């Protein structure tokens, strides 16, 4: 029973530490830590460590906790991951940043047993059975220093119990040896809880229950592993389908309505700074040439590197052309990947390593393995661009759904597009949409007999929609006129001071038409679309822009300012080291403020002549000082004086002492003399 009582007071930590060390591949260190913590059970010498020193040691452990957390946060690109979560406008980008942050948190959890080990080790070798709650709470400690009443003043905590729970959680955060882990975990928990078992049940019944739990551990672990694998597969699909924001060429497919979803946000995606005041125009990110149902797809899914640099970090698309436009584009990447927003008249791209640029046949370009923030200079001019020549997919209507073929044929016949030259066909389609249609943020749903075709609803009934409907209808109507076309998505930037920006709501779709031997932008969306989108801006957009601008400037400084992580960590390490030194040398964590005014001096409080104060000073010199949050009864009970002395006399003396101090009526002469007699008797036996 004495062993069980000891295990209840201070649990056995070796099995838990061994499990943690086995999972983290630090088993020798874990066994050494467990041995140092359990050695005091078998040796007599102890250290007289007052509670005040434990207060400072806990402050030091807190600083060590912050230091390790800061180191892991910086070493594992935590700030970049937070930047991805803040700056990314795509679900995949935010999910990727969140995944890195969660992995960093798991690594931090694995190392926490090391961080708190010095504190638990000091307590294991001390004479104390528990620590007051004020040791672990600065707030409670401050209230106790001001002699304010608190519900926590009498609470006691045995640090090895929460340390056991922490070690078990830390073992859960590691996956070094997944096979058999759950069974080992159940066994360790059983060992920890065995001293607390219910005595109403026989030991063989409890062992049978434990055996049943261990028998179920393996199939449970197998099921959890399959669930984890299913989640990882789902996460991979989420990153694949949502990571590029539904309009990125990384997917090679974009659904009708994807741009409309992106338009719901006012977050800044691109920052464009032109060399002069000239507008950058439409900037494309991806092109598609096949439409069926509600989705555009690309017949060219493969990307290839652009080649070897011949002029440093310059990708020259067309040589010998006059440059009429120069501007710099800045944007964030998601995991080092991002589409390049480029004009149709592109001549060259500067300041990007060619090893990171990939393109495809439809003039979509992207960056791979880039930094968190990419900045590149664009040169454009007449005759630029790198679009592939016309191919069969640029004129096909056969892949359309029957309802879409029907409505396109019907409208093309009404407009008389057959036999028109490309320029005339384009003008006819532009007049058609300019005179009979209007812009709306969303396509409203109406009862229809067009077999669920959104395009048919747009052209026949609502005649209202956003850019995707105009671009899709234009591409298909011009194909009906014999003009090769492609569907393009990108941004139409807006002016802001001396620069241009592209928000999510500036996402746009338009048509590329083959005219006179080159590809030409054809945008039939009504010009009122920008005003309609701006009207959706919330009052908080200014605050969001300010935060975005601060983060952008910090990101630029971070990438151009040298090893900033080392500087931040060095400064933080110096500050934390100085604070830790203050704690270990005994300096106070907080200084008390002097009173702002002197309190009036009144008569001394009653009861200061109680003889019990002599006993208190005597016990403090011989045994252990009374701590600030302890009541007199709690302190006497902790010292074990009720068992070592006349408990009845001691309890009566304490009661009379407290009545003498706090009862406004004081003590009658008879009871006052009784208190003196009790103290004389107790002094002889103490």
C-alpha positions in Angstrom: 0.0 0.0 0.0 2.9 2.4 0.7 4.2 1.9 -2.8 0.8 2.5 -4.3 0.4 5.7 -2.2 3.8 6.8 -3.4 2.8 6.2 -7.1 -0.3 8.2 -6.5 1.7 11.1 -5.2 4.4 10.9 -7.8 3.6 8.7 -10.8 6.1 6.4 -12.5 7.5 8.4 -15.5 9.9 5.8 -16.9 7.4 3.9 -19.1 6.0 7.1 -20.6 9.4 8.6 -21.3 10.5 5.3 -22.8 7.4 5.3 -25.1 8.2 8.9 -26.1 11.9 8.1 -26.7 11.0 5.0 -28.8 8.7 7.1 -31.0 11.1 10.0 -31.4 14.2 7.8 -31.8 15.7 9.4 -28.6 15.4 6.3 -26.4 18.8 6.6 -24.7 18.0 10.2 -23.7 14.5 9.2 -22.6 15.8 6.4 -20.3 18.5 8.7 -18.8 15.8 11.4 -18.1 13.5 8.7 -16.5 16.3 7.4 -14.4 17.2 10.9 -13.0 13.5 11.5 -12.2 13.0 8.2 -10.4 16.3 8.0 -8.6 15.0 10.0 -5.6 12.6 7.2 -4.8 15.6 5.1 -3.7 18.0 7.6 -2.2 17.5 9.7 1.0 19.3 13.0 0.3 17.0 15.8 -0.8 17.4 19.5 -1.7 15.8 22.3 0.3 14.4 24.3 -2.5 12.0 27.0 -1.4 8.9 27.8 -3.3 10.3 31.2 -4.3 13.1 29.5 -6.2 10.5 27.3 -8.0 8.8 30.5 -9.0 11.9 31.7 -10.7 12.7 28.3 -12.2 9.2 28.2 -13.8 9.8 31.7 -15.2 13.0 30.3 -16.7 11.2 27.3 -18.2 8.6 29.7 -19.7 11.4 31.6 -21.4 13.0 28.4 -22.6 9.6 27.4 -24.0 9.4 30.7 -25.9 13.0 30.4 -27.2 12.5 26.9 -28.5 9.3 27.8 -30.2 10.8 30.9 -31.8 13.8 28.8 -33.1 11.5 26.2 -34.7 9.2 28.8 -36.1 12.1 30.5 -37.9 14.1 27.4 -38.8 11.1 25.7 -40.4 10.0 28.7 -42.5 7.1 29.5 -40.2 6.9 33.1 -41.1 6.8 32.3 -44.8 3.9 29.8 -44.1 2.0 32.5 -42.2 2.7 34.8 -45.2 1.1 32.2 -47.5 -1.9 32.0 -45.3 -2.2 35.8 -45.1 -1.5 36.7 -48.7 -2.8 33.7 -50.7 -6.2 34.1 -52.1 -6.5 30.4 -53.0 -7.8 27.7 -50.7 -4.8 25.5 -51.6 -2.3 28.2 -50.7 -3.8 28.7 -47.3 -4.1 24.9 -46.8 -0.4 24.5 -47.7 0.6 27.2 -45.2 -1.6 25.7 -42.5 0.0 22.3 -43.1 3.5 23.6 -42.6 2.4 25.5 -39.4 0.8 22.3 -38.0 3.9 20.3 -38.8 6.0 22.8 -36.9 3.6 22.6 -34.0 4.0 18.8 -33.9 7.8 19.1 -33.9 7.6 21.6 -31.1 5.3 19.2 -29.1 7.9 16.4 -29.5 10.6 18.5 -27.9 8.5 19.8 -24.9 9.6 17.0 -22.6 13.1 18.3 -22.9 12.0 21.9 -22.3 10.2 21.2 -19.0 12.6 18.5 -17.8 14.8 20.8 -15.6 11.8 22.0 -13.7 10.4 18.5 -13.0 13.9 17.2 -12.1 14.3 20.0 -9.5 11.0 19.1 -8.0 11.7 15.4 -7.9 14.8 16.1 -5.8 13.1 18.6 -3.5 11.4 17.9 -0.2 8.1 19.4 -1.3 5.1 17.2 -2.0 3.3 19.8 -4.1 3.6 23.3 -5.3 1.1 26.1 -4.9 -0.8 27.1 -8.0 0.8 30.6 -7.7 4.0 29.1 -9.0 2.4 28.5 -12.4 0.3 31.6 -12.7 1.8 35.1 -12.7 -1.7 36.5 -12.2 -2.3 34.4 -9.1 1.2 35.2 -7.9 0.5 38.9 -8.3 -2.7 38.7 -6.3 -1.0 36.8 -3.5 1.8 39.4 -3.3 -1.0 42.0 -2.8 -2.6 39.8 -0.1 -5.8 39.7 -2.2 -8.1 36.7 -1.7 -8.1 34.2 -4.5 -9.8 30.9 -5.2 -6.4 29.6 -6.2 -4.6 30.5 -3.0 -5.0 27.0 -1.4 -4.7 24.9 -4.6 -1.7 22.6 -4.8 -0.2 20.9 -7.9 2.1 18.0 -8.2 4.1 18.8 -11.4 4.9 15.1 -12.3 1.2 14.4 -13.1 0.8 17.0 -15.9 4.4 16.2 -17.1 3.2 12.5 -17.5 0.3 13.7 -19.7 2.6 16.0 -21.7 5.0 13.2 -22.4 2.2 11.0 -23.6 0.9 13.7 -25.9 4.5 14.3 -27.2 4.7 10.6 -28.1 1.5 11.0 -30.1 3.1 13.7 -32.1 5.9 11.4 -33.4 5.5 8.6 -35.9 8.9 6.9 -35.7 7.5 3.4 -34.9 3.8 3.3 -35.7 3.6 -0.5 -35.5 2.5 -1.5 -32.0 2.4 2.0 -30.7 -1.3 2.0 -29.7 -0.8 -1.2 -27.6 2.3 0.3 -25.9 0.4 3.5 -25.3 -2.5 1.7 -23.7 0.0 -0.3 -21.5 1.7 2.9 -20.3 -1.6 4.5 -19.4 -2.7 1.3 -17.6 0.6 1.4 -15.5 -0.1 5.1 -14.7 -3.7 4.5 -13.6 -3.2 1.2 -11.8 -2.6 2.8 -8.4 -5.9 4.5 -8.8 -7.9 1.4 -9.7 -11.3 0.8 -8.1 -10.9 -1.6 -5.1 -14.4 -3.0 -5.5 -13.2 -5.1 -8.4 -10.8 -8.0 -8.1 -7.3 -7.6 -9.6 -7.9 -10.5 -12.1 -11.0 -8.7 -13.4 -9.1 -5.5 -14.0 -6.3 -7.4 -15.7 -8.8 -9.1 -17.9 -10.3 -5.7 -18.9 -6.8 -4.5 -19.7 -6.1 -7.5 -21.8 -9.3 -6.9 -23.7 -8.3 -3.3 -24.4 -4.8 -4.4 -25.5 -6.4 -7.0 -27.8 -8.5 -4.3 -29.4 -5.6 -1.9 -29.8 -4.2 -3.5 -32.9 -7.4 -3.4 -35.0 -8.1 0.1 -33.7 -4.6 1.2 -34.8 -5.1 -0.4 -38.2 -8.4 1.5 -38.6 -6.8 4.7 -37.6 -4.0 4.2 -40.1 -6.4 3.6 -42.9 -8.4 6.7 -41.8 -5.1 8.8 -41.8 -4.3 7.5 -45.3 -7.7 8.4 -46.5 -7.4 11.9 -45.1 -4.0 12.3 -46.7 -5.5 11.3 -50.1 -8.3 13.8 -49.6 -5.9 16.5 -48.6 -3.9 15.8 -51.8 -7.0 16.1 -53.9 -7.9 19.4 -52.1 -4.5 20.8 -52.9 -4.8 19.6 -56.5 -8.3 20.9 -57.1 -8.3 24.0 -54.9 -4.7 25.0 -54.8 -4.7 27.1 -57.9 -7.9 29.0 -57.4 -10.0 27.2 -60.1 -8.6 29.4 -62.9 -5.0 28.4 -62.8 -3.3 26.5 -65.6 -1.9 24.0 -63.2 -5.3 22.2 -63.4 -5.8 22.6 -67.2 -9.6 22.8 -66.5 -11.7 25.7 -65.4 -15.4 25.4 -64.7 -17.9 28.0 -65.9 -18.4 30.1 -62.7 -14.9 29.7 -61.3 -13.9 33.3 -62.0 -17.2 34.4 -60.5 -16.2 32.7 -57.2 -12.8 34.3 -57.2 -14.5 37.7 -57.7 -16.1 37.5 -54.3 -12.8 38.6 -52.6 -11.1 42.0 -52.7 -7.7 40.6 -51.8 -4.7 41.9 -53.9 -3.2 39.3 -56.1 -0.9 41.4 -58.4 1.0 44.6 -57.9 2.1 46.2 -61.2 4.5 49.2 -61.3 4.8 50.6 -64.8 7.9 52.5 -66.1 5.5 55.3 -67.2 1.8 56.0 -66.7 0.7 53.5 -69.4 -1.9 51.0 -68.3 -0.7 47.3 -68.3 -3.9 46.1 -70.1 -5.2 42.6 -69.9 -2.9 40.1 -68.3 -3.5 36.5 -69.1 -2.7 33.5 -66.9 -4.2 30.6 -68.7 -5.8 29.7 -72.0 -8.2 26.9 -73.0 -9.6 25.6 -76.3 -12.2 22.9 -75.5 -15.6 23.4 -74.0 -18.2 20.9 -73.0 -21.0 21.1 -70.5 -19.9 23.8 -68.0 -16.1 23.5 -68.2 -13.2 24.7 -70.4 -10.2 22.4 -70.8 -6.9 22.5 -72.6 -5.7 20.1 -75.2 -2.1 20.8 -74.2 -1.6 19.7 -70.6 2.2 19.4 -70.7 4.5 22.3 -69.7 8.2 22.5 -70.6 11.1 24.6 -69.4 11.8 27.6 -71.7 15.4 26.7 -72.3 18.9 28.0 -71.4 19.6 31.6 -70.6 21.6 33.6 -73.1 21.3 37.0 -71.5 21.4 36.2 -67.8 17.9 36.0 -66.2 16.1 37.1 -69.4 13.5 35.2 -71.3 13.3 36.8 -74.7 10.1 35.8 -76.6 10.5 37.9 -79.7 13.7 39.6 -80.8 14.1 42.7 -83.0 10.8 44.4 -81.9 10.5 47.8 -80.4 9.6 47.8 -76.7 6.6 50.1 -76.1 5.7 49.1 -72.6 7.7 48.1 -69.5 6.3 47.3 -66.0 7.2 45.2 -63.0 4.8 42.5 -61.6 4.9 41.3 -58.0 2.9 38.3 -56.7 3.1 35.6 -54.1 3.6 31.9 -54.8 1.9 28.9 -53.2 4.6 26.4 -52.4 7.0 28.0 -54.9 4.4 27.7 -57.7 2.4 30.5 -59.4 1.1 31.4 -62.9 2.8 34.3 -64.6 0.4 37.1 -65.5 1.6 38.3 -68.9 0.3 40.6 -71.7 -0.6 39.1 -75.1 2.1 41.3 -76.7 4.9 39.9 -74.6 8.5 40.5 -75.8 10.6 39.5 -72.8 10.6 38.7 -69.1 13.5 39.8 -66.9 14.7 39.0 -63.4 13.4 35.4 -63.3 15.7 32.4 -63.5 14.9 30.5 -66.6 15.2 27.3 -64.8 12.0 28.2 -62.9 9.8 29.2 -66.0 7.7 26.7 -67.8 5.3 27.3 -70.7 2.8 25.4 -72.9 1.5 25.6 -76.4 -1.4 27.9 -75.5 1.0 30.6 -74.2 0.4 29.8 -70.5 3.5 30.4 -68.4 4.2 29.4 -64.8 7.0 29.5 -62.3 8.2 26.5 -60.4 10.4 26.3 -57.2 10.3 30.1 -56.8 10.5 32.2 -53.7 7.5 33.2 -51.6 7.3 36.5 -53.4 8.3 36.8 -57.1 9.0 40.1 -58.9 9.6 40.1 -62.6 9.9 42.8 -65.3 7.8 42.6 -68.4 8.6 44.1 -71.8 5.8 44.3 -74.4 5.4 45.7 -77.9 3.7 45.3 -81.3 4.2 41.8 -82.7 4.9 40.2 -79.4 3.5 37.0 -77.9 4.4 33.3 -78.0 1.0 31.7 -78.6 1.0 28.5 -80.7 -0.5 28.7 -84.2 -4.1 27.7 -85.0 -4.9 24.0 -84.6 -8.1 21.9 -85.0 -9.3 22.4 -81.5 -9.6 26.2 -82.0 -12.5 25.8 -84.5 -14.3 22.8 -83.2 -17.9 22.9 -82.0 -18.5 19.2 -82.1 -17.5 18.7 -78.5 -20.3 20.9 -77.3 -23.3 19.5 -75.5 -26.4 19.3 -77.8 -28.1 22.1 -75.9 -25.1 24.4 -76.4 -24.8 23.5 -80.2 -28.5 24.3 -80.6 -28.3 27.8 -79.0 -25.0 28.8 -80.7 -26.3 27.7 -84.1 -29.6 29.6 -83.5 -27.9 32.9 -82.4 -25.2 32.7 -85.1 -28.0 32.4 -87.7 -29.8 35.3 -86.2 -26.7 37.5 -86.5 -25.8 36.2 -90.0 -22.3 35.3 -89.0 -21.8 32.7 -91.7 -19.5 33.9 -94.5 -18.4 37.1 -92.7 -14.7 38.0 -92.6 -13.1 37.8 -89.1 -13.1 41.6 -88.5 -16.8 41.9 -89.5 -17.8 38.8 -87.4 -16.0 40.3 -84.4 -17.8 43.7 -84.8 -21.1 42.0 -85.2 -20.7 40.0 -82.0 -19.5 43.0 -80.1 -22.5 45.1 -81.2 -24.8 42.2 -80.3 -23.6 42.0 -76.7 -23.2 45.8 -76.3 -26.8 46.5 -77.3 -28.9 43.7 -75.9 -27.0 42.5 -72.8 -26.1 43.8 -69.4 -23.5 42.8 -66.7 -24.5 41.1 -63.5 -22.5 39.5 -60.8 -24.3 36.2 -60.9 -26.5 34.3 -63.4 -29.9 34.0 -61.8 -31.7 30.7 -62.0 -34.8 30.5 -64.1 -37.1 27.6 -65.1 -35.9 26.5 -68.5 -36.3 23.8 -71.1 -32.7 24.0 -72.4 -31.6 20.7 -70.7 -29.7 22.7 -67.9 -27.4 24.6 -70.3 -26.2 27.8 -68.5 -25.1 29.2 -71.8 -28.6 28.8 -73.3 -30.1 30.5 -70.3 -27.7 33.4 -70.7 -28.3 33.8 -74.5 -32.0 33.3 -74.6 -33.5 34.3 -71.3 -31.5 36.4 -68.8 -29.2 38.1 -71.3 -27.3 39.1 -68.2 -24.2 37.6 -66.6 -20.5 38.1 -65.8 -17.4 37.9 -67.9 -17.2 34.1 -68.2 -20.6 34.0 -70.0 -19.6 36.7 -72.4 -16.2 35.2 -73.1 -17.6 31.7 -73.7 -20.4 32.9 -75.9 -18.0 35.1 -77.9 -15.5 32.2 -78.5 -18.3 29.8 -79.7 -20.1 32.3 -81.8 -16.9 33.3 -83.6 -16.1 29.7 -84.2 -19.6 29.4 -85.8 -18.4 32.2 -88.1 -15.3 30.2 -89.0 -12.9 32.3 -86.8 -10.4 30.3 -84.7 -10.7 31.3 -81.0 -9.5 30.4 -77.5 -10.9 31.1 -74.1 -8.5 33.1 -71.8 -8.6 33.9 -68.1 -6.5 36.4 -66.2 -6.8 39.9 -64.7 -7.8 43.4 -65.8 -5.8 45.6 -63.3 -7.1 48.7 -61.7 -5.2 51.9 -61.0 -4.2 52.8 -57.5 -2.0 55.9 -57.2 1.3 55.4 -59.1 0.8 51.7 -59.5 -1.8 49.2 -60.8 -3.1 46.4 -58.8 -5.2 43.3 -59.6 -7.6 42.2 -56.9 -9.5 38.9 -56.9 -12.6 40.8 -58.1 -10.5 42.0 -61.1 -10.3 38.4 -62.3 -11.5 38.4 -65.9 -12.2 36.2 -68.9 -12.1 37.1 -72.6 -11.7 35.7 -76.1 -8.6 35.3 -78.3 -9.4 35.5 -82.0 -7.1 34.7 -84.9 -7.2 37.7 -87.2 -4.7 38.6 -90.0 -2.2 36.0 -88.9 -2.0 36.8 -85.2 -4.0 36.3 -82.0 -6.1 39.3 -80.9 -7.8 40.1 -77.6 -11.6 40.3 -78.0 -13.4 41.5 -74.8 -17.2 41.7 -75.1 -18.0 42.1 -71.5 -19.9 45.4 -70.9 -17.7 48.2 -69.6 -19.9 48.6 -66.6 -18.5 45.4 -65.1 -15.8 47.2 -63.1 -18.1 49.7 -61.4 -20.5 46.8 -60.5 -17.6 44.9 -59.0 -16.3 47.9 -57.1 -19.7 48.4 -55.6 -19.2 45.1 -53.7 -16.2 46.4 -51.8 -16.7 46.3 -48.1 -15.8 49.1 -45.6 -13.0 46.9 -44.2 -11.1 46.8 -47.6 -9.0 49.8 -46.6 -7.8 48.0 -43.4 -7.2 44.9 -45.4 -5.2 46.8 -48.0 -3.1 48.4 -45.2 -2.3 45.0 -43.7 -1.5 43.6 -47.2 0.8 46.5 -48.0 2.7 46.1 -44.7 3.1 42.4 -45.3 4.2 43.1 -48.9 6.9 45.6 -47.9 8.1 43.2 -45.1 8.3 40.4 -47.7 10.3 42.5 -50.0 12.7 43.5 -47.2 12.9 39.9 -46.1 14.0 38.6 -49.5 16.5 41.5 -50.1 17.7 42.2 -46.6 20.1 39.3 -46.1 19.8 36.6 -43.4 17.0 38.4 -41.5 16.0 35.1 -39.7 19.4 35.0 -38.0 19.1 38.7 -36.9 15.6 38.1 -35.5 16.7 35.0 -33.7 19.8 36.6 -32.3 18.0 39.5 -30.9 15.3 37.4 -29.4 17.8 35.0 -28.0 19.7 37.9 -26.3 16.4 39.2 -24.8 15.3 35.8 -23.6 18.8 35.0 -22.2 18.8 38.2 -20.3 15.4 37.5 -18.8 16.5 33.9 -18.0 19.6 35.2 -16.2 17.5 37.6 -14.1 15.3 34.6 -13.0 18.2 32.3 -12.2 20.1 34.9 -10.2 17.1 35.6 -8.1 15.9 38.9 -9.5 12.2 39.4 -9.3 10.0 38.9 -12.3 8.0 42.0 -11.6 8.7 45.0 -9.5 6.0 46.3 -7.2 4.9 49.9 -7.8 5.2 52.3 -4.9 1.9 53.6 -3.6 0.7 56.8 -5.1 -0.4 58.2 -1.8 0.4 57.4 1.8 -2.3 55.5 3.7 -3.5 57.0 7.0 -1.9 55.4 10.0 -4.6 53.9 12.3 -4.5 51.8 15.5 -2.7 48.5 15.2 -5.0 45.6 14.3 -6.2 43.5 17.2 -4.7 40.2 18.1 -1.0 41.0 17.4 -0.2 40.0 21.0 -1.3 36.5 20.5 1.1 33.9 21.9 0.5 31.7 18.8 2.9 34.0 16.9 5.8 32.8 19.0 4.9 29.2 18.0 4.7 30.2 14.3 8.2 31.8 14.4 9.6 28.8 16.3 8.1 26.3 13.7 9.4 28.4 10.8 12.9 28.3 12.1 12.9 24.6 12.7 10.7 23.3 9.9 9.7 25.2 6.8 8.5 28.8 6.3 4.9 29.5 5.8 4.2 30.5 2.2 2.2 33.7 1.3 -0.9 31.9 -0.1 -1.1 29.3 2.8 -3.6 29.6 5.6 -2.4 28.9 9.1 -4.3 25.6 9.2 -3.1 24.5 5.8 0.5 25.2 6.8 0.2 23.3 10.1 -1.3 20.4 8.3 1.5 20.4 5.6 4.1 20.3 8.4 2.3 17.3 9.9 2.0 19.0 13.3 -1.5 17.6 14.0 0.0 14.1 13.9 3.1 14.9 16.0 1.5 17.0 18.7 -1.7 17.1 20.8 -4.1 17.6 17.9 -7.1 18.7 20.0 -5.0 21.3 21.9 -3.5 22.6 18.7 -6.8 22.9 16.9 -8.3 24.7 19.9 -5.4 27.1 20.1 -5.6 27.9 16.4 -9.4 28.6 16.7 -8.9 30.9 19.7 -6.0 32.6 18.0 -8.1 33.4 14.9 -11.0 34.6 17.1 -8.7 36.9 18.9 -7.4 38.3 15.6 -10.6 38.6 13.6 -13.6 38.6 15.9 -14.6 42.2 16.6 -15.6 41.2 20.1 -12.2 39.6 20.9 -11.9 37.0 23.6 -13.4 37.0 27.1 -10.7 36.9 29.8 -11.4 33.3 30.6 -10.8 32.2 27.0 -7.8 34.6 26.7 -6.2 32.8 29.6 -7.1 29.4 28.1 -5.1 30.4 24.9 -2.0 31.2 27.0 -2.3 27.9 28.8 -2.6 26.0 25.5 0.4 27.7 24.0 2.5 26.9 27.1 1.5 23.2 26.8 2.3 23.1 23.0 5.6 24.9 23.5 6.7 22.1 25.8 5.9 19.4 23.2 7.2 21.1 20.0 
